[in-house]
Amino acid sequence: MICLLLGSPELLAQVNPSGEVDEEYLIENVFGIVKATNGGLISGFYYRRSKKLNDLTLSNIGIELVNIKHPREARETTFTGSSFVFGKSNYFVSVRPTYGRERILFKKAPQQGARVTAIVAAGPTLGLEIPYYVELGGNRKEQYDPLNPQHARPFIGGSAGPFRGIGDTNVVVGLHAKASLTFETNSTKQRVFGFEVGFTLDVYTREIEILPLVENYSAFPAAFLSLYFGKRR
């Protein structure tokens, strides 16, 4: 084993006698782009660093940043061509520091197939409740308030953008858990590329007020698909 670790990259990446791709590496760093069922077209991003514990098991740490939407959000277009979500008072972003274990289920054979792994992970969550500002007449920009008659639909000219209320963000603590499968179709010792499918669950200490006039929730389950890439060493 020591000889393999000290050997050349070419030796480490060669095919072993069983016909499987040799995977003698210690560290894996990957970046992912996430599409979740409770997020937008691009829901978020993550970074994951994995350390090999033995031939089939890895431990990993990482961080995820994802946008969470209320299931009843609907975007509308104004007569000026701008858009907004009527009834929305807050964006909600989940920041997830995570720790997990990864198990290699199938190793990749040379020139064919995919490496398949199973991941379970969990950790704390910081929920960022960011005020949602809308544009009103007279160049005014205010957080949407359903009790304010001046925030009725005809008076809204569009969204004021995601950073307008960031200074008034409320932080809500919680926990999250994740289970997924990864499929690597083009991975070597130096490069990693694949996709991941699975489920996540965020649970917070209170309901998150995204749309104040409808039922809001403290738990957010979701299915997700992500593409990821990175390197091993």
Sequence and secondary structure as in RCSB ss.txt:
>XXXX:A:sequence
MICLLLGSPELLAQVNPSGEVDEEYLIENVFGIVKATNGGLISGFYYRRSKKLNDLTLSNIGIELVNIKHPREAR
ETTFTGSSFVFGKSNYFVSVRPTYGRERILFKKAPQQGARVTAIVAAGPTLGLEIPYYVELGGNRKEQYDPLNPQ
HARPFIGGSAGPFRGIGDTNVVVGLHAKASLTFETNSTKQRVFGFEVGFTLDVYTREIEILPLVENYSAFPAAFL
SLYFGKRR
>XXXX:A:secstr
 HHHHHS HHHHTSB TTSSB    SEEEEEEEEEETTS SS EEEEEEEEE SSSEEEEEEEEEEE   TT  E
EE TTS EEETT  EEEEEEEEEEEEEEEEE   TTSS EEEEEEEEEEEEEEEEE EEEEGGGEEEE  TT GG
GSGGG  EE  TTTTGGG EEEEEEEEEEEEEEESS  SSEEEEEEEEEEEEEEEEEE SSTTS  EEEEEEEEE
EEEEEEE 
